Amino acid sequence: MYTIVDYLKYYKDSNFDEVGFNVMDNLLFSILVYLPIESFDKVKSFDEFWNYSMQYKGIKTNSSLAHIAFDLLKEINGSKRYKSITVSNFVNYRDNNTQFGASKFKIGDKTIIAYKGTDHSSIGWYENFRLLYLFPTYTQSVAYDYLKKNILKSDKNIYLCGHSKGGNLSISSALLCDKSLLKKIVKIYNFDGPGVLSKEFNSERFNIISEKLVNIIPTGSVIGAFLYNQGYDVVESVSSLLNEHYPNSWCIFGTKFVHGKLSKVSQKLHVSTTKGVSELNQSDIRDAIESIINVLGKEGKSDFDFSFNDVKEIIKNMKGIDKNVSRLLIIILSNMLNLGN
């Protein structure tokens, strides 16, 4: 089976007139934003971006997506297809309030805003937990502010994309933006990222953006099966279990994904985080999650080094948590914490 690497090998010398801008190009940008490089504002040509990124090639990182991003960047270096892209407003930071990454790419008349998924920071995971009761989260608001700040009047055809949490940030930014900006958005690509809560899913705004929204999830999706969403395109993977979350494992043929069938485990997880969550008192979920975060006690910007068993024991031993909430959180967090970027 072919993957994104094969797509780049085969099409990297085909310009956009020969092979149109498509979902695979958006997947590429959604991975490149994982590069573990320092933030910058200046507009860089591809060659400048390559040289800048290579300064960080030897940096120590436990992010698999960072290594994959370097591999894909190397693959397109010197290519005909991507030689004219520009990169700007690359943001990569974490503090005690948020873990956030994004970048602006331009190709001809197309502007791509790519959002980064979760790293191994505590605040990154805390924000993921909060998706179960809160909209917008602090990071979702940061993502929207990034979009407002970095889209210019000259940017006419906008694409939002992201993998994992980055896909959710693409959706939430579109939900939060005003009508004039929303009209400029051509497509929203969510690559195995969570959906939204019931209230947002059933809103008029979600109905509007659903026409632009493309949800790609692997057959064994964990993160992408979370919360409310619709119109999934399920794809086969050369990997299995949790490794299916990594987009370099997804099967493609030409410029299309190879269709697959969502696993029963993923279907059950989707039900747990939609119907299951909706049947519970939202304030009970909020209180439980914030109590867990408080007991974990890790500073937001520090690395998250707790295992699921640690969190499970905390939940079991916490007093005052509704049994149904406790049971549901154990199911949900077991999937979230056994998966990392």
N, C-alpha and C positions, 0 to 999 in steps of 0.2 A: 504493500500500500504506500501511496505517496503522502507526503506531509508538506507543511509550509516551507521547509528547507528545499524540497524538490520544486515547489512552485517558484521559488526565488532563483534556483539554478536554471530552470527552464525559461523563465520569462524576464530575467533581469536585463536582458538586452533587447527587449521588445518595448518600444515607447508606448505612451498612453493613447496614441492614435491607432496603433496596431492592436493593442490589447487594452481595453478600457479600464479605467479605475474601478476597482471592485472590492469585495469583502476581504479578500486575502491581503490587499494593501493596507486596509484598516487593521487587520490582525497584526501585520508587521509593526505598525506604529504603536499598537497597544502593548507590544512586547518591548519595543525599543525604549519606552518610557520607564522600564525597570532598570535601565542602566544606572549603576551606582556612582553617579557623577555629581559634582557640585552644581548648584543652581546658577543660572546665568540669564540675563535679559537680552543681550545683544543678538541680532539676527546673524546666524552663521550659515554659510554655504555648507553643502554636504562635506566637502574636503575639510573645512574648518571644524565641523562637528566631529568628523572622524579623528582628526588630530587631537582635539580636545578630549574626546572619550578615551583614546588610547593611553592618556596619562593616568587613567584610573584602572587600567586593565589588570594590574596586579593587586588591587585592593582586596583585603580580606572581607568576604561576605558569605553568609550562610543562605543566601537567596539563590535558589535554582533558576529563577527567572532572570536574574542578573547575568548568569553565565550563558543562558540561552540568548539573551539580548546581544551579548558580545558576539556570539556565533553568527547571528543573523546580520549584525552590522558588518562583520567581516565578509559575509556572503555577498552583500550588495555594494561593497566598496569597489569603485571603478565601473559600476554598471551603467548602462545606457538609460535604463528606466528611471533610476533614482538620482542621477547625477545633478539634476537641477533643483532638487528639493532644498528648502531652507528650514532651519530649525531655530526657534526663539522661545523666550519665556519658559525655559526649562526650570521646573521647580521640583526640589527633592528635599524635604525636611520633616523632622518630627520634633514635637515639644510635648509638654504635659497636657495639651489640649487636643492635639491632632497629629496624625501621621498622614502626609499628603504628598502626592507627586503628580505632575502634569507637564505637558509640553505642547507647543503649537508648531505644526508642520504646514508648509505650503507647497503645493504643486500646481503650477499654472494658476487657474482661477479657483482652485479648491483649497479650502482651509480645513485642517484636521486638528481637533483638540483631543488629545489622548490622555486619559487618566490612569494613574498607577493603582494597582491593587495593594493589599495589605502586606507590610513587611513583618518582621518579627518583634516589633515594638509592643509594649503593653497597651498603649493608648490605641494602637491600630486594632487590637483585638477587643478592647473595651467598646470601641465604636461599633464593631461588628455585633457585639452582644446587644447594644442599644437599638439596633435596627428592628428588634422584636417589639419595641413599644414606642419608638420616637421617630418623628419626621417633622422638620429636617434635623438630622444630627448636626453636630458642630462641623464635622468634616464635609457633609453635604452642602452646608452653607458656604464653606470655604471654596468648594468646587464651583458653586454658582458664581461666587465673587470673582474667581479666576476667569470664568467664561466672560462675564461682563467686562472685566478690566482689559482683556486681551483680544477681544473682537473689535476690529476697526470698521469704519463705514465702508472701506474698500473691500472688506471680506464679505463676499456675496453668497458663496456656496459652502456651507459649513457642515462638517461631519463630526459627530461626537462618537468616541469609541473608548473602550477600556475592557480589561480582563479582570475577572473576579470583582473585588470591591470597586475597581475602576469602571466596570460596566454599570454597576449600580449608581456611581457618581454621574455617569453620562445620562442615565434616566432621570435622576433627581434634579440635575441641572436643567434639563428640558422642562421638567415639571414646574420649576421655580422661575424660569425666565419669562420676560414679558412677551406680548404677542408679536411685536416688531422683530425681536430677535428670533423667536420661534419660527417665523416665516422664512428666515434665512437658512434654517437647519434642513438639510436634505435627508440625511439618514442618521440614526442613532444605533450604533452597534454595541450590543451587550454580550461579551464573550464569557459565558459561564459565571455571570454575576448575579447576586440576589435581586429579587423583585422588590415590591413595596408593600406597605401595610394595606389593609382592606379599604380604609377611607380614601387613600390616594389612588388605589386601583380603580375604585368606582367613581372617581371624579371626572368631570367634563374634560379637564386638561389631559388626563391619561388617555381618554378616548381620542383626543386630537393627536397626541404624540404616537399612539399605537400604529397609526398609518405610516409613520417614519421608522418605527422600531423593528430591529432585527435581533432576535434572541438566539444565540448559538450555544447549545449545551451538549456535552458528550453523553453517551448512553448511561454511564454510571455517575451522572452529575450529583454532587453534594451541594456545593455553594450555589450553583445556578438554579437548583430546585427549591431554594428558600423563598418563602413569601409569595405574594401574588404577582403573577405575570401572565402573559398569553402569547400564543403564536410561536411556540418553541420550534426551532429547527434542530432536531437531534442528529448528532453525527457520530460515526464510528471512530474508534481510537485504536492505535497500535499498542497502547498500554492497557492496564486494567486497574480496577479499584481506584484508590485515591490519585494515582498517577494520571488518570484520565483528565484531571483538572488542568494539566499542563498543555497549553495549546499547540506546542510543537509535536504532540502525539496525535493530533486529529487528522483523520484521513481525508484526502482531497483527490479530485481527478480534474485536471485542467484548472479552471477558476471556480470550481464548485466543491462543496463538501460532500462526502459520501454519507448518504442517509442511513440512520440507525434507529433503534427502538429503545425508548427510555426504560431502564431497569425497574423492577418492582420495588427495590429498595429506595430508589430515587423518587418513585411515585408516592411511597409511604411517607418519605421525608417531606415532600411537598404538602401532603395532607396535614402532617403534624404542624407545619409552620404557617398554614393558612387556616383551615377549619379548626385545628387544635388550638392555635393561638387565639382565634376569634371567640372561642367558647369560654375563654378564661377572662377574669377581670384584669383589665390592662394596668390598673394601678398595682395589682398584686405582682404582675410580671415586672413592672418597673421597680418596685421595692425589692424584689428578689434579686434582680440583676445588679442594682446599685449596692445591695448588701454584699453580693459576691465580690464585686469590684473593690469594695471597701475592705473586706476581709483579706483579699489577695494582697492589698497594700503596696503594690508595686508602683513606683513613680512612672507616670505615663511615658516618658521618653526612654525609659530603660527597656532592655530586652525582656520579652515575655518568655520565661523559662519554666512555666508550670505545665505539668502533664494533665491529661484529662482525669486521671485517677486522683490527682491533687484536688482538682476542682470538684470532682464527684464527692470526695470525702467532705469538702467544705459544705456542699449543698446538703448532704445527709445530716451533718451535725449542726446546721443552722436552725435556730428556733424561730417559730412564727411564720415559716414559709408554708403556704397551702400545699397539700400533698399532690394535687393535680398539677400545680405549677412546677413543683420540684421534679415530678416524673417527666414532664415535658421538657424542662430545661436539661435534664440529664441526656435525653435523646438528642436534643438539638446540639448541645455543647460537645457531646462526644464526637459528632461529625465535624464540627467546626475546629475543634482543637487537635484532631488527628490529621488535619490538613494544613500545611504551611507553604508559603511561597519561597 
